[in-house]
Amino acid sequence: MPTVSPRRRREIIDALRRGTVPQRGLDVMAVGLDRFRATLGDELSAVGDGGAVFKAVRGEYGAGKTFFARWLTETAKQNGFATAEVQISETETPLHKLETIYRRVTENLATEATPPSAFREVIDEWLRVLEEDAVAAGASDLDSAVLAERTQALLEQRLSAVSRTAPAFAAALRAYHAATIRGDVETADGLIAWLGGQPHVAAGVRRAAGIRGDLDHFGAFGFMQGLLAVLRDTDYRGLVLVLDEVETLQRVRSDVREKSLNALRQLLDEVDAGRFPGLYVLITGTPAFFDGTQGVQRLAPLAARLSVDFSEDPRWDNPRAPQIRLLGFDRAGLIQLGQRVRDIYATGSPAGDRIGALAGDNYLATLAYSVAGRLGGRVGIAPRVYLRKLVDILDKIEQFADYVPADAAGVTIADGELTADERAAAGHDMDAIHLDV
């Protein structure tokens, strides 16, 4: 059985019970991803050494794009990276407004030790590192005022490169440092919000730091540079940024789509130009987004940069390519995933023996076939419903000593349990099928 802590077990099972992808513990559920493991490890190492990577992942609904992204971020955190996952949305997080993307990055920033938002903790940790370096440089016998002065000098030195492109970021950090030293909580709170890209910070707070207005589209790249500099100086190896569900760009107005694709192209170019050392960008999307007329193909420079020939046998897919594909689960993979979830559930359960007896491998196989059959035989989109049904059955086995699962072949799935794509696959809602026209 997989070895997991009680907390990780609870987080995994709770997420699957809700029909969502767990935030943690994905390494023990990673089925079919071994072929990417070595390459991703090499890319993370390169980023940790000051490089930068832009990677695209394609897959149909249910292929596991979100799972793959969270598996990568969890792996990255375990290897000393900070991470941020941003869901692209026409209304909440439009891709063409880079200031909004940056704000979502700071709101969702996470580390191995700190869940979102870890932004303020990272900034405070950086200032502590500066003070420790100032002490190590001979300031240990000096009074607090001189120590603060030495720390400020180190701050200026280490932000010198950022100051040339994002002077407001450096200015706000200086003012935040000064406010924390004098115990001005209100000013410090306002400045950390402004550094995080939050709008509508009080004018008095901004005046105290000598800064104006809110972060705009053109300043967002500079602020990202500043954040990366802070992470590196705080001994994080870099930042893994996931831009999930980029395919939503296909459904926005044409002018917004053009600006969003251009913003994506600009980000890719800046990564390749070395402007963001320590940054790993992963975008996810459907094949229609990468190949269709309403997606990447509308912007020739972006299409050329991400183009990969997927006409060969998937066995020869190159994981080092700028775009990789997820094929989703086949029946064997779906059964293996069910076995891992069952074993995770049984670990530490008082009904572990009953779970093994009543939810054996044959039962899991029958349940997998049955769920896939209810979804039009499309195994690739079955994992979410399959795992949710499985966890419900395991819950009942654990709670009720006389419960015996019904025949797995007769499993029922109500419309309310399905997403629009799942209903379309099941043939319940033809209007839910998205056509790329």
RAVENMO-V527954 format. One record per run of one state. SS is the DSSP state (~ for helix, > for strand, _ for the rest). FROM is the first residue (numbers start at 0). TO is the last residue. If there is no record, write none. Layout:
ss & from & to
SS & FROM & TO
SS & FROM & TO
This chain:
ss & from & to
_ & 0 & 4
~ & 5 & 17
_ & 18 & 24
~ & 25 & 28
_ & 29 & 32
~ & 33 & 47
_ & 48 & 50
> & 51 & 57
_ & 58 & 63
~ & 64 & 77
_ & 78 & 80
> & 81 & 86
_ & 87 & 87
> & 88 & 88
_ & 89 & 91
> & 92 & 92
_ & 93 & 96
~ & 97 & 107
_ & 108 & 108
> & 109 & 109
_ & 110 & 117
~ & 118 & 138
_ & 139 & 142
~ & 143 & 157
_ & 158 & 158
~ & 159 & 164
_ & 165 & 165
~ & 166 & 181
_ & 182 & 183
~ & 184 & 194
_ & 195 & 201
~ & 202 & 208
_ & 209 & 215
~ & 216 & 232
_ & 233 & 237
> & 238 & 243
_ & 244 & 244
~ & 245 & 250
_ & 251 & 252
~ & 253 & 271
_ & 272 & 277
> & 278 & 284
_ & 285 & 285
~ & 286 & 290
_ & 291 & 294
~ & 295 & 297
_ & 298 & 298
~ & 299 & 305
_ & 306 & 312
~ & 313 & 315
_ & 316 & 321
> & 322 & 324
_ & 325 & 329
~ & 330 & 345
_ & 346 & 350
~ & 351 & 357
_ & 358 & 359
~ & 360 & 373
_ & 374 & 377
~ & 378 & 380
_ & 381 & 381
~ & 382 & 398
_ & 399 & 406
~ & 407 & 409
_ & 410 & 413
~ & 414 & 416
_ & 417 & 418
~ & 419 & 425
_ & 426 & 428
~ & 429 & 431
_ & 432 & 436
